[in-house]
């Protein structure tokens, strides 16, 4: 019998940077380096293949949010271009650095819930 894996729960756990299986153990050692195994439930996390996906998602989301704001800023306020370049660069970097580890956790959660890349062999040792 295989354990049911709920996508929504795994994605929420990944967003919180927690283990997609138990939701308690941390999945990162540092900023975005994934630990080999969950300290709480024993889930092997080295199977993940997030690669460049989280970076692409981060750029896509931040770009789609900030591009309209940039256009509206120029349309209604007509500020100095240097001020806009500096301020939007700071906002972009801050937003991207916030989203990157969370989106990597989401990708790992999706992979775990869909039993991709070796996550299909995990059995919960605590149950």
VMD Tcl script that builds the backbone (N, CA, C; Angstrom):
set m [mol new atoms 381]
animate dup $m
set s [atomselect $m all]
$s set {name element resname resid chain x y z} {
  {N N UNK 1 A 0.843 -1.186 0.000}
  {CA C UNK 1 A 0.000 0.000 0.000}
  {C C UNK 1 A 0.885 1.246 0.000}
  {N N UNK 2 A 0.583 2.164 -0.892}
  {CA C UNK 2 A 1.384 3.374 -0.968}
  {C C UNK 2 A 0.739 4.491 -0.164}
  {N N UNK 3 A 1.579 5.310 0.381}
  {CA C UNK 3 A 1.136 6.431 1.193}
  {C C UNK 3 A 0.607 7.536 0.272}
  {N N UNK 4 A -0.552 8.111 0.602}
  {CA C UNK 4 A -1.116 9.197 -0.194}
  {C C UNK 4 A -0.347 10.482 0.107}
  {N N UNK 5 A 0.007 11.186 -0.950}
  {CA C UNK 5 A 0.746 12.438 -0.808}
  {C C UNK 5 A -0.093 13.566 -1.385}
  {N N UNK 6 A -0.455 14.510 -0.547}
  {CA C UNK 6 A -1.312 15.618 -0.959}
  {C C UNK 6 A -0.434 16.758 -1.486}
  {N N UNK 7 A -0.693 17.156 -2.725}
  {CA C UNK 7 A 0.103 18.185 -3.381}
  {C C UNK 7 A 0.051 19.512 -2.633}
  {N N UNK 8 A -1.143 19.933 -2.241}
  {CA C UNK 8 A -1.298 21.233 -1.575}
  {C C UNK 8 A -0.497 21.290 -0.275}
  {N N UNK 9 A -0.550 20.224 0.509}
  {CA C UNK 9 A 0.197 20.183 1.769}
  {C C UNK 9 A 1.696 20.211 1.511}
  {N N UNK 10 A 2.150 19.444 0.531}
  {CA C UNK 10 A 3.580 19.411 0.214}
  {C C UNK 10 A 4.070 20.766 -0.271}
  {N N UNK 11 A 3.261 21.453 -1.067}
  {CA C UNK 11 A 3.633 22.781 -1.569}
  {C C UNK 11 A 3.694 23.786 -0.418}
  {N N UNK 12 A 2.729 23.732 0.485}
  {CA C UNK 12 A 2.745 24.649 1.635}
  {C C UNK 12 A 3.934 24.387 2.550}
  {N N UNK 13 A 4.255 23.123 2.755}
  {CA C UNK 13 A 5.439 22.797 3.560}
  {C C UNK 13 A 6.696 23.310 2.875}
  {N N UNK 14 A 6.771 23.129 1.558}
  {CA C UNK 14 A 7.928 23.627 0.811}
  {C C UNK 14 A 8.044 25.132 0.878}
  {N N UNK 15 A 6.911 25.836 0.811}
  {CA C UNK 15 A 6.922 27.304 0.912}
  {C C UNK 15 A 7.478 27.741 2.268}
  {N N UNK 16 A 7.170 26.985 3.300}
  {CA C UNK 16 A 7.672 27.294 4.645}
  {C C UNK 16 A 9.092 26.783 4.861}
  {N N UNK 17 A 9.699 26.204 3.816}
  {CA C UNK 17 A 11.057 25.649 3.842}
  {C C UNK 17 A 11.162 24.484 4.824}
  {N N UNK 18 A 10.097 23.684 4.881}
  {CA C UNK 18 A 10.042 22.509 5.754}
  {C C UNK 18 A 9.959 21.251 4.911}
  {N N UNK 19 A 10.183 20.127 5.533}
  {CA C UNK 19 A 10.125 18.830 4.869}
  {C C UNK 19 A 8.735 18.619 4.257}
  {N N UNK 20 A 8.671 18.206 2.985}
  {CA C UNK 20 A 7.356 18.008 2.367}
  {C C UNK 20 A 6.575 16.845 2.974}
  {N N UNK 21 A 7.244 15.924 3.619}
  {CA C UNK 21 A 6.562 14.771 4.192}
  {C C UNK 21 A 5.977 15.076 5.573}
  {N N UNK 22 A 6.824 15.529 6.489}
  {CA C UNK 22 A 6.356 15.730 7.867}
  {C C UNK 22 A 5.978 17.176 8.176}
  {N N UNK 23 A 6.583 18.134 7.477}
  {CA C UNK 23 A 6.279 19.538 7.712}
  {C C UNK 23 A 6.988 20.142 8.912}
  {N N UNK 24 A 7.898 19.387 9.529}
  {CA C UNK 24 A 8.593 19.896 10.720}
  {C C UNK 24 A 10.087 20.103 10.490}
  {N N UNK 25 A 10.737 19.175 9.842}
  {CA C UNK 25 A 12.175 19.276 9.620}
  {C C UNK 25 A 12.510 20.302 8.557}
  {N N UNK 26 A 13.631 20.975 8.720}
  {CA C UNK 26 A 14.081 21.952 7.730}
  {C C UNK 26 A 14.671 21.217 6.534}
  {N N UNK 27 A 14.510 21.803 5.334}
  {CA C UNK 27 A 15.075 21.166 4.151}
  {C C UNK 27 A 16.338 21.859 3.659}
  {N N UNK 28 A 16.660 23.024 4.205}
  {CA C UNK 28 A 17.836 23.754 3.756}
  {C C UNK 28 A 18.879 23.876 4.857}
  {N N UNK 29 A 20.119 23.738 4.442}
  {CA C UNK 29 A 21.259 24.021 5.302}
  {C C UNK 29 A 21.901 25.269 4.712}
  {N N UNK 30 A 21.611 26.410 5.271}
  {CA C UNK 30 A 22.056 27.664 4.691}
  {C C UNK 30 A 20.935 28.294 3.887}
  {N N UNK 31 A 21.302 28.970 2.814}
  {CA C UNK 31 A 20.307 29.714 2.031}
  {C C UNK 31 A 19.470 28.805 1.140}
  {N N UNK 32 A 20.114 28.066 0.222}
  {CA C UNK 32 A 19.338 27.162 -0.642}
  {C C UNK 32 A 20.000 25.796 -0.811}
  {N N UNK 33 A 20.933 25.451 0.039}
  {CA C UNK 33 A 21.548 24.131 -0.045}
  {C C UNK 33 A 20.653 23.122 0.678}
  {N N UNK 34 A 20.202 22.120 -0.061}
  {CA C UNK 34 A 19.277 21.128 0.479}
  {C C UNK 34 A 20.052 20.103 1.294}
  {N N UNK 35 A 19.533 19.800 2.494}
  {CA C UNK 35 A 20.160 18.785 3.331}
  {C C UNK 35 A 19.873 17.403 2.736}
  {N N UNK 36 A 20.752 16.417 2.971}
  {CA C UNK 36 A 20.544 15.091 2.376}
  {C C UNK 36 A 19.339 14.341 2.927}
  {N N UNK 37 A 18.983 14.580 4.200}
  {CA C UNK 37 A 17.945 13.781 4.843}
  {C C UNK 37 A 17.249 14.622 5.910}
  {N N UNK 38 A 15.928 14.489 6.014}
  {CA C UNK 38 A 15.170 15.214 7.039}
  {C C UNK 38 A 15.555 14.688 8.419}
  {N N UNK 39 A 15.812 15.587 9.341}
  {CA C UNK 39 A 16.200 15.202 10.699}
  {C C UNK 39 A 15.030 14.665 11.515}
  {N N UNK 40 A 13.801 14.951 11.100}
  {CA C UNK 40 A 12.629 14.549 11.871}
  {C C UNK 40 A 12.080 13.205 11.392}
  {N N UNK 41 A 11.763 13.100 10.097}
  {CA C UNK 41 A 11.103 11.882 9.603}
  {C C UNK 41 A 12.023 10.960 8.811}
  {N N UNK 42 A 13.208 11.424 8.455}
  {CA C UNK 42 A 14.143 10.575 7.732}
  {C C UNK 42 A 13.978 10.582 6.221}
  {N N UNK 43 A 13.156 11.474 5.665}
  {CA C UNK 43 A 12.970 11.543 4.218}
  {C C UNK 43 A 14.289 11.931 3.562}
  {N N UNK 44 A 14.709 11.141 2.583}
  {CA C UNK 44 A 15.917 11.468 1.836}
  {C C UNK 44 A 15.585 12.557 0.830}
  {N N UNK 45 A 16.243 13.688 0.962}
  {CA C UNK 45 A 15.948 14.849 0.124}
  {C C UNK 45 A 16.934 15.029 -1.023}
  {N N UNK 46 A 17.979 14.206 -1.054}
  {CA C UNK 46 A 18.991 14.389 -2.093}
  {C C UNK 46 A 18.479 13.991 -3.472}
  {N N UNK 47 A 17.291 13.407 -3.562}
  {CA C UNK 47 A 16.724 13.001 -4.841}
  {C C UNK 47 A 16.236 14.182 -5.672}
  {N N UNK 48 A 16.016 15.316 -5.045}
  {CA C UNK 48 A 15.377 16.434 -5.746}
  {C C UNK 48 A 16.196 16.865 -6.955}
  {N N UNK 49 A 15.501 17.373 -7.960}
  {CA C UNK 49 A 16.140 17.919 -9.150}
  {C C UNK 49 A 15.501 19.268 -9.453}
  {N N UNK 50 A 15.703 20.226 -8.576}
  {CA C UNK 50 A 15.105 21.553 -8.777}
  {C C UNK 50 A 15.846 22.318 -9.872}
  {N N UNK 51 A 17.157 22.169 -9.942}
  {CA C UNK 51 A 18.004 22.804 -10.945}
  {C C UNK 51 A 17.702 24.297 -11.077}
  {N N UNK 52 A 17.364 24.752 -12.280}
  {CA C UNK 52 A 17.132 26.182 -12.519}
  {C C UNK 52 A 15.670 26.584 -12.405}
  {N N UNK 53 A 14.782 25.647 -12.147}
  {CA C UNK 53 A 13.357 25.941 -12.079}
  {C C UNK 53 A 12.996 27.047 -11.101}
  {N N UNK 54 A 13.476 26.974 -9.850}
  {CA C UNK 54 A 13.146 28.049 -8.899}
  {C C UNK 54 A 13.657 29.423 -9.334}
  {N N UNK 55 A 14.818 29.471 -9.958}
  {CA C UNK 55 A 15.348 30.756 -10.424}
  {C C UNK 55 A 14.472 31.332 -11.533}
  {N N UNK 56 A 14.055 30.487 -12.473}
  {CA C UNK 56 A 13.167 30.949 -13.543}
  {C C UNK 56 A 11.829 31.429 -12.978}
  {N N UNK 57 A 11.264 30.668 -12.049}
  {CA C UNK 57 A 9.997 31.068 -11.446}
  {C C UNK 57 A 10.128 32.394 -10.696}
  {N N UNK 58 A 11.245 32.564 -9.998}
  {CA C UNK 58 A 11.484 33.803 -9.250}
  {C C UNK 58 A 11.539 34.997 -10.194}
  {N N UNK 59 A 12.319 34.868 -11.262}
  {CA C UNK 59 A 12.432 35.971 -12.220}
  {C C UNK 59 A 11.082 36.249 -12.880}
  {N N UNK 60 A 10.351 35.194 -13.196}
  {CA C UNK 60 A 9.038 35.358 -13.826}
  {C C UNK 60 A 8.077 36.110 -12.906}
  {N N UNK 61 A 7.990 35.691 -11.654}
  {CA C UNK 61 A 7.070 36.334 -10.715}
  {C C UNK 61 A 7.466 37.772 -10.410}
  {N N UNK 62 A 8.732 37.977 -10.080}
  {CA C UNK 62 A 9.178 39.324 -9.719}
  {C C UNK 62 A 9.067 40.260 -10.916}
  {N N UNK 63 A 9.417 39.765 -12.089}
  {CA C UNK 63 A 9.307 40.593 -13.293}
  {C C UNK 63 A 7.875 40.977 -13.607}
  {N N UNK 64 A 6.947 40.021 -13.447}
  {CA C UNK 64 A 5.547 40.324 -13.741}
  {C C UNK 64 A 4.916 41.258 -12.703}
  {N N UNK 65 A 5.464 41.287 -11.528}
  {CA C UNK 65 A 4.939 42.196 -10.501}
  {C C UNK 65 A 5.553 43.586 -10.644}
  {N N UNK 66 A 6.864 43.647 -10.875}
  {CA C UNK 66 A 7.531 44.941 -10.884}
  {C C UNK 66 A 7.461 45.678 -12.220}
  {N N UNK 67 A 7.328 44.975 -13.336}
  {CA C UNK 67 A 7.270 45.660 -14.639}
  {C C UNK 67 A 6.073 46.611 -14.727}
  {N N UNK 68 A 4.872 46.187 -14.361}
  {CA C UNK 68 A 3.757 47.159 -14.397}
  {C C UNK 68 A 3.960 48.319 -13.422}
  {N N UNK 69 A 4.550 48.037 -12.263}
  {CA C UNK 69 A 4.815 49.124 -11.311}
  {C C UNK 69 A 5.813 50.128 -11.879}
  {N N UNK 70 A 6.789 49.626 -12.604}
  {CA C UNK 70 A 7.767 50.509 -13.234}
  {C C UNK 70 A 7.093 51.394 -14.282}
  {N N UNK 71 A 6.234 50.818 -15.082}
  {CA C UNK 71 A 5.524 51.606 -16.098}
  {C C UNK 71 A 4.594 52.637 -15.460}
  {N N UNK 72 A 3.886 52.237 -14.416}
  {CA C UNK 72 A 3.001 53.176 -13.733}
  {C C UNK 72 A 3.777 54.302 -13.051}
  {N N UNK 73 A 4.937 53.973 -12.520}
  {CA C UNK 73 A 5.776 54.993 -11.876}
  {C C UNK 73 A 6.188 56.056 -12.882}
  {N N UNK 74 A 6.629 55.624 -14.056}
  {CA C UNK 74 A 7.019 56.600 -15.080}
  {C C UNK 74 A 5.820 57.369 -15.631}
  {N N UNK 75 A 4.688 56.701 -15.760}
  {CA C UNK 75 A 3.502 57.349 -16.332}
  {C C UNK 75 A 2.948 58.440 -15.420}
  {N N UNK 76 A 2.880 58.176 -14.125}
  {CA C UNK 76 A 2.200 59.107 -13.221}
  {C C UNK 76 A 3.133 60.050 -12.460}
  {N N UNK 77 A 4.376 59.635 -12.232}
  {CA C UNK 77 A 5.251 60.467 -11.399}
  {C C UNK 77 A 6.424 61.077 -12.154}
  {N N UNK 78 A 6.820 60.500 -13.260}
  {CA C UNK 78 A 7.935 60.979 -14.079}
  {C C UNK 78 A 9.178 61.297 -13.230}
  {N N UNK 79 A 9.706 60.317 -12.481}
  {CA C UNK 79 A 10.850 60.572 -11.604}
  {C C UNK 79 A 12.177 60.550 -12.367}
  {N N UNK 80 A 13.234 60.896 -11.671}
  {CA C UNK 80 A 14.583 60.840 -12.218}
  {C C UNK 80 A 14.932 59.382 -12.545}
  {N N UNK 81 A 15.445 59.086 -13.732}
  {CA C UNK 81 A 15.744 57.699 -14.117}
  {C C UNK 81 A 16.739 57.002 -13.190}
  {N N UNK 82 A 17.726 57.729 -12.686}
  {CA C UNK 82 A 18.695 57.111 -11.782}
  {C C UNK 82 A 18.037 56.690 -10.473}
  {N N UNK 83 A 17.153 57.507 -9.948}
  {CA C UNK 83 A 16.418 57.168 -8.734}
  {C C UNK 83 A 15.557 55.917 -8.946}
  {N N UNK 84 A 14.907 55.853 -10.086}
  {CA C UNK 84 A 14.071 54.688 -10.391}
  {C C UNK 84 A 14.933 53.433 -10.545}
  {N N UNK 85 A 16.052 53.551 -11.245}
  {CA C UNK 85 A 16.925 52.390 -11.453}
  {C C UNK 85 A 17.451 51.849 -10.128}
  {N N UNK 86 A 17.885 52.716 -9.259}
  {CA C UNK 86 A 18.417 52.277 -7.968}
  {C C UNK 86 A 17.317 51.693 -7.094}
  {N N UNK 87 A 16.199 52.383 -6.987}
  {CA C UNK 87 A 15.138 51.905 -6.098}
  {C C UNK 87 A 14.514 50.602 -6.600}
  {N N UNK 88 A 14.264 50.483 -7.898}
  {CA C UNK 88 A 13.687 49.244 -8.418}
  {C C UNK 88 A 14.681 48.091 -8.366}
  {N N UNK 89 A 15.962 48.380 -8.497}
  {CA C UNK 89 A 16.977 47.317 -8.356}
  {C C UNK 89 A 16.986 46.764 -6.939}
  {N N UNK 90 A 16.894 47.648 -5.970}
  {CA C UNK 90 A 16.872 47.206 -4.571}
  {C C UNK 90 A 15.612 46.386 -4.288}
  {N N UNK 91 A 14.470 46.856 -4.773}
  {CA C UNK 91 A 13.214 46.131 -4.563}
  {C C UNK 91 A 13.261 44.785 -5.273}
  {N N UNK 92 A 13.766 44.755 -6.504}
  {CA C UNK 92 A 13.845 43.502 -7.257}
  {C C UNK 92 A 14.730 42.492 -6.538}
  {N N UNK 93 A 15.912 42.921 -6.121}
  {CA C UNK 93 A 16.824 42.008 -5.426}
  {C C UNK 93 A 16.241 41.499 -4.110}
  {N N UNK 94 A 15.625 42.377 -3.363}
  {CA C UNK 94 A 15.027 41.969 -2.092}
  {C C UNK 94 A 13.919 40.950 -2.295}
  {N N UNK 95 A 13.043 41.217 -3.240}
  {CA C UNK 95 A 11.926 40.325 -3.530}
  {C C UNK 95 A 12.428 38.985 -4.072}
  {N N UNK 96 A 13.425 39.021 -4.957}
  {CA C UNK 96 A 13.971 37.792 -5.533}
  {C C UNK 96 A 14.668 36.950 -4.467}
  {N N UNK 97 A 15.430 37.584 -3.599}
  {CA C UNK 97 A 16.113 36.837 -2.540}
  {C C UNK 97 A 15.132 36.244 -1.533}
  {N N UNK 98 A 14.001 36.892 -1.337}
  {CA C UNK 98 A 12.964 36.345 -0.465}
  {C C UNK 98 A 12.296 35.132 -1.112}
  {N N UNK 99 A 11.979 35.223 -2.405}
  {CA C UNK 99 A 11.221 34.172 -3.076}
  {C C UNK 99 A 12.040 32.936 -3.445}
  {N N UNK 100 A 13.311 33.089 -3.764}
  {CA C UNK 100 A 14.095 31.970 -4.295}
  {C C UNK 100 A 14.084 30.723 -3.417}
  {N N UNK 101 A 14.410 30.795 -2.123}
  {CA C UNK 101 A 14.377 29.555 -1.331}
  {C C UNK 101 A 12.969 28.999 -1.150}
  {N N UNK 102 A 11.990 29.862 -1.090}
  {CA C UNK 102 A 10.610 29.382 -0.935}
  {C C UNK 102 A 10.130 28.653 -2.187}
  {N N UNK 103 A 10.472 29.183 -3.351}
  {CA C UNK 103 A 10.083 28.517 -4.587}
  {C C UNK 103 A 10.862 27.225 -4.793}
  {N N UNK 104 A 12.099 27.172 -4.318}
  {CA C UNK 104 A 12.841 25.913 -4.382}
  {C C UNK 104 A 12.176 24.874 -3.488}
  {N N UNK 105 A 11.722 25.289 -2.320}
  {CA C UNK 105 A 10.988 24.383 -1.450}
  {C C UNK 105 A 9.694 23.905 -2.082}
  {N N UNK 106 A 9.013 24.801 -2.798}
  {CA C UNK 106 A 7.772 24.429 -3.495}
  {C C UNK 106 A 8.068 23.389 -4.573}
  {N N UNK 107 A 9.129 23.591 -5.340}
  {CA C UNK 107 A 9.491 22.631 -6.392}
  {C C UNK 107 A 9.824 21.276 -5.782}
  {N N UNK 108 A 10.548 21.266 -4.674}
  {CA C UNK 108 A 10.868 20.003 -3.999}
  {C C UNK 108 A 9.589 19.352 -3.479}
  {N N UNK 109 A 8.674 20.136 -2.951}
  {CA C UNK 109 A 7.400 19.601 -2.483}
  {C C UNK 109 A 6.584 18.983 -3.609}
  {N N UNK 110 A 6.578 19.640 -4.766}
  {CA C UNK 110 A 5.859 19.089 -5.918}
  {C C UNK 110 A 6.489 17.775 -6.359}
  {N N UNK 111 A 7.812 17.744 -6.415}
  {CA C UNK 111 A 8.498 16.513 -6.824}
  {C C UNK 111 A 8.209 15.376 -5.852}
  {N N UNK 112 A 8.195 15.680 -4.563}
  {CA C UNK 112 A 7.911 14.633 -3.571}
  {C C UNK 112 A 6.475 14.137 -3.717}
  {N N UNK 113 A 5.531 15.055 -3.852}
  {CA C UNK 113 A 4.121 14.641 -3.915}
  {C C UNK 113 A 3.799 13.871 -5.191}
  {N N UNK 114 A 4.507 14.159 -6.267}
  {CA C UNK 114 A 4.283 13.464 -7.535}
  {C C UNK 114 A 5.196 12.244 -7.702}
  {N N UNK 115 A 5.964 11.918 -6.648}
  {CA C UNK 115 A 6.862 10.753 -6.640}
  {C C UNK 115 A 7.882 10.803 -7.777}
  {N N UNK 116 A 8.469 11.954 -7.986}
  {CA C UNK 116 A 9.451 12.143 -9.051}
  {C C UNK 116 A 10.869 11.978 -8.513}
  {N N UNK 117 A 11.793 11.587 -9.374}
  {CA C UNK 117 A 13.232 11.587 -9.113}
  {C C UNK 117 A 13.634 10.802 -7.868}
  {N N UNK 118 A 13.121 9.625 -7.659}
  {CA C UNK 118 A 13.535 8.794 -6.535}
  {C C UNK 118 A 12.729 8.985 -5.274}
  {N N UNK 119 A 11.796 9.933 -5.253}
  {CA C UNK 119 A 10.953 10.121 -4.071}
  {C C UNK 119 A 9.870 9.047 -3.960}
  {N N UNK 120 A 9.783 8.157 -4.929}
  {CA C UNK 120 A 8.738 7.130 -4.892}
  {C C UNK 120 A 9.056 5.993 -3.926}
  {N N UNK 121 A 10.277 5.893 -3.442}
  {CA C UNK 121 A 10.667 4.776 -2.586}
  {C C UNK 121 A 10.549 5.055 -1.102}
  {N N UNK 122 A 10.151 6.262 -0.727}
  {CA C UNK 122 A 10.150 6.646 0.697}
  {C C UNK 122 A 8.969 6.012 1.441}
  {N N UNK 123 A 9.287 5.418 2.550}
  {CA C UNK 123 A 8.248 4.911 3.467}
  {C C UNK 123 A 8.449 5.639 4.783}
  {N N UNK 124 A 7.384 6.144 5.355}
  {CA C UNK 124 A 7.485 6.869 6.617}
  {C C UNK 124 A 7.844 5.886 7.726}
  {N N UNK 125 A 8.987 6.100 8.330}
  {CA C UNK 125 A 9.471 5.179 9.372}
  {C C UNK 125 A 8.745 5.363 10.686}
  {N N UNK 126 A 8.067 6.486 10.863}
  {CA C UNK 126 A 7.403 6.769 12.135}
  {C C UNK 126 A 5.994 6.179 12.199}
  {N N UNK 127 A 5.460 5.667 11.102}
  {CA C UNK 127 A 4.102 5.148 11.102}
  {C C UNK 127 A 4.100 3.659 10.908}
}
mol reanalyze $m
mol bondsrecalc $m
mol representation Tube
mol addrep $m
